[in-house]
């Protein structure tokens, strides 16, 4: 993707981050589930207080399924690239299916979406029971999606956009982008030049949208750069190095994906820049970078493992004869958590805040 600039010259605005819980948090759940039958419920933190809240007007989704439905079934898993931000979802799904008697055909496309049509065609021939996709844009694959729908094969995606015929789970990525913007406006006082290192993916585009929405109310100037297929640490490091050579005055760099933030931080340190670095995903490498006290200061943890568990349950319910929970066709969101040095988890641990699933009106 060629580097381009969005110049924003409006008055600074500091935005408070606040969401309001809605619905009945005391709703009864079935605590007597049969073996292999589980449900995802909203959790409490150690103090017993509700750890996460939902946006106003949101409807909570709590899938329930008999996971023994996977016994003897084969599923296909499409993985964007061998990076934590994709594998934390797909490996969770794989473990769930295999632990309940199913088998998995796991296909990593290495960031190259042109490999996807042939893989889907093969799975249609094999009559797989479900398809899972982490991060790969399915735009233009309408005929293959329709063929899988016709075969009653559910397609569940994570952060891959929401084309017709798929069940898309994702953090509310536009809001995540707004959280980047709010953080930067406060940290930078609404002034300065910021670099966004991104790649071609629906979730990353939506984060960019939310970021620009908030920065439009500030005097922050945003430059966007990156390789469309560059999801690796190395790709982000190279893009950031090139951008810093052209303009050493960036005061912040954002990596639109977990590995991109890590690569950006390496480049910032190597250049001796004072820029702060922000990321997204809540990958272990991001937490490591935050704990070092270097330029990496903040990331957005969307709960990829929770999303994988939810996708496994939703698909098991569908192949077991049930309906898609919630309103079919609407994206199912997971709550996302801002992580800084103040709340970064210990080494080797995921961000522990209990996640919830919801749909917006």
N, C-alpha and C positions, 0 to 999 in steps of 0.2 A: 504494500500500500504506500503510495507516495506521501511524503510529509506535507501536511497542509495546516494552515493556521486559522483559528477562529478568534477574532479580536472582539473583546467584550468591554464596553466602556460605560457601564451604568454604575449607580451608586452602590456602595458596599451594603450588605445586609447579612447580619448574623442570624441564623435560623436555629431555633431550639429543636432538638430531636425528641418527639413525643408521639406515642400512639396510645389509643384508648382501647381497653378490653371491651369486648361485647359478648353478648350471649350469656348462657347460664354455665358458669364454671363449675357448678355442683352437679352437672348432669350425670346420672347414674351410668356406670359401665359394667359390663358383665365380668365378674371376677371368678366365675366358675367355668371357664372355657375348657373344652375337651382337650386331650393331648394333641399337640401340633396346631392347636387353634389359638391364635394370639390377636391382640388388638393394640394399636398404637394410641396411647392416651397422653394428654397433656400432663407434664410432670411438674413437681415442685422442687425448689432448691432446698439446700440443707436446713434453712431456717423455717421451712414449711410454707413460705410465701410463694405465690405464683411467680415463676421465673420469667415468663415471657407473656406479652399481651398481643392482641390482634388489632389490626387497623379497624377504625370505626366502620361498621356495616359489614364486616367480614363474617363469613360462615365457616365454622370449624369443620374439618373433615376428619373422621376417625375411621379408617378402614378396618374391617374385620374379615378374616379368611381362615379356612382350614388349609394350612400349608402342606398337608399330605396330598393335596391336589397335584403337586409337582412329581409325585412318584411315577416313574416310568416315562416322564415327559422330557423332550429336548427343547431347549430354548437357544436363540441366537443373541449374542451380545456384541454390539458395535461400540468400540472404544475409540475416542478421538485420537489419543496419543498416549505413549507410555509416560504420563506425568501424573502426580498425585491428584490434581484437580479433577481428572476423569476417573482414575482408577479407584478412588475412594468410594465412588458410586458403583462402578461396574463390578469391582471385586466383592463388594457387599452383596450385590444381587447374586453373583456367582455362588458365593458361600451359602446363601439362603436356599437357592435352588438345589444345590448338590447335597446339602445337609438334610434335605427333605426328599431325597430319592430321585432327583432329576439329573439330567446331563446338560452340559453347556458347550456350545460352539462359540469360542471367544475369538473375535476378530479385531485386532488393533490396526487402524488404517494409517497410523503415523501422521495424522494431520491432513491426509489427502482424501477429501470427500469424493473424488472421482472413482474411488474403489468401491463405493457403497452400492451402486446399482447391481453389479455382478454378484455381490454377496447376498443382497436381498433376493435376487432371482434364484440363486441356489437354495436359499432357505424356503422359498415358496415351493420349489420342487420337492424339497425334503419334508415339507409339511410340518415345520417347527410349530410348537404350541404357543410361543410368545417371542417377541422381539424387543430388546432393550437397547437404547442408544444414548450414549453420554456425549453431548456437546456437538454432534454433527448435524449441520443444517440439512433438512430434508426437502427444502424448496426445490421444485422441479421433479420430484419423485412421486407425483400424484398418482400415476398409473400403478406403480408398485405398492404404494400405500393402499390404493383401492383393492388391489388383488389380495393383500393380506387381510383387509377388512372383509372382503367377500368370503375368505376362508375362515373367518371368525378368529383370526390370530391377533390378539391385542398387541399394540405397539406402544411402549412406554419410553418416554424420553426424559432426559435430565438436562436442562439448560440448552435445549436445541430448537427453540422456537415452538410455535404452536400451529402447525399446518392442520388442516381438516383431516380427521381420521386417526390422530394420535392422542395419547394421554400424556400431557406434558407436566412434569413436576419440576419446580425450579424455585430458588430463592426469588423474592420479588426484586428483580435485578434493577429495575428503574429506581426503586427506592434505595437500593444499595449505592447506585451512582449519586443520588442526592446526598447520601451520607458522606461519600467522598467530598462532595462540594461543601457541605456544611462544616466538615472538619477543616478543610483548607481555608475557608473564609475566616474561621476563628483563629487558626494557627498563623495565617499570613496577614491577618488584618485587612483582608479584602484586596490586597495588592500583590503584584508580581507575575512572573511568567512560569507556567506549569506545563509539563510534558506528559502526555498520555501515550503509553506504549501498548498497542493492542494487536488483534488479529481478526480474522474473518469468522465470526460466530454470532448467532442471534443474541445470546445473553450478553456478550461483550458490547454489542451495538446498543443494547438497551441500557447497560450501565453508563455508556457514553452519553446517551440521551438524558438520563437523570442528572449526570454531572453538569452538562451544559445548561440545563434548566436552572440550577442553583447559581452557577458561575455567571449567568447572564445578569444577575442582580449585584455583581461586584465589578471591580476594576482588574480582575484577574484575566490574563491573556492565556489562552489554551492552545497548545500545538499538539497535533495528533500524528503519530508515526507508527511504523511497524510493518512486518511482513504478513500478508494475508494468511499464510500457512505457518507462521512462526510462533508456535506455542511453547517452544523450549526455552530453558534458561539461557542457552547460548544465543538464540535468536534475539531475545530481549536485551541481552548484554550488548550485542553488536549494534542494535538499533539505538540504544541509549548512548553508547560511546560515540556513534556518528553524530547524534543530535547535540551532545555536549561539546563536541569539537566545533560544531557550527555556531553554538550559542552556549557559552559557559555560565550564563546568567540565570538559568532555570533555578527556581527556589524550591520546586517540588517535582517529583516524577511519580507517576502512577503506573503500576503494572496491572493491566485489566484482567489478568488471570494469575493464579498462584505462582506458577513458574516464571511468569513475566515480571512480577514484582521482585522475585529473588534475583533474576538476571539484571534488572535495573539497579538494584542495590549494589551488586558487584561492580557495575560500571561506574556508579556514583562514587563509591569508595576509591576505585582505581584512579579516577580523575581528580581526586582531592576536592570534590565539590561539596558545598555545604547544603545541598538540596536534601530535603526529607523525602522518604519513599513510602508510598501507600500501595497496598495490594488487595487481592480478593481471593476468596475460597476458604481460608483458614487451614492451609496445608501445614504439615509439620515443619517444612523448611522455612515457611514464613514465620512461624512461632519461634524457631531457632534464631532467625535474623532479628526479630524484635528483642529477644532476650539478650543478645550481644550488646545492646545499647548503641548500635551503629545508626546509619541513616534510616533503616526500615522502622517506621513508627506505628503503623496502623494497618490492619487488614479487616476484611469482612468475612465472617465465618458463616456460611449458609447451611451447614449441617449435611454434607454429602452422604455420610454413612446413614443418617436418619432417612434421607431421600431414597437410598438404596433399599433399606428395610421396607419403607412405605411402598415403593414400586413393586417389590416382590410380593407383598401382601395384596395389593390392588390387583395385580395380574393373576394371582392364585384365585382370588375371588371371582374374577371374570371367567377363567377357564373352568372353574367349578360350577358355572351356571349363574353366577350373580351379576349384578349390574355395576357399572362404573360408579363409585361413590360421588356424591355431589351432583353438580350440573354438568352433563356430558358436553365436551367441547371447550369448557372453560379451563384455563390453566389452574393447577393446584400448586399453591405457594407453600414454601417452608419459611418459618421465621429465621431471620438472620441476626447475627450478633457482631457488634463492633469490638474488635480486640486491639488493645494497646498494651504497653508495659504494665498498666495498672491491673489488667485482668488476664494476661497471657497465661495459659496453663503450663504446668511443669513439663519438662522434656519427656517426649514419648506419649503424651496424652492429647486427646482431642478436646476442643472447647466444650465444657461440660453442660452448658445451659440447655435444659430440655427444649426440644423443638416442637412446634405444632404445625399442622397442615391446615390451610384455609383457602377459600375462594372469595374473590371480590365480586360485588354486584355487577 
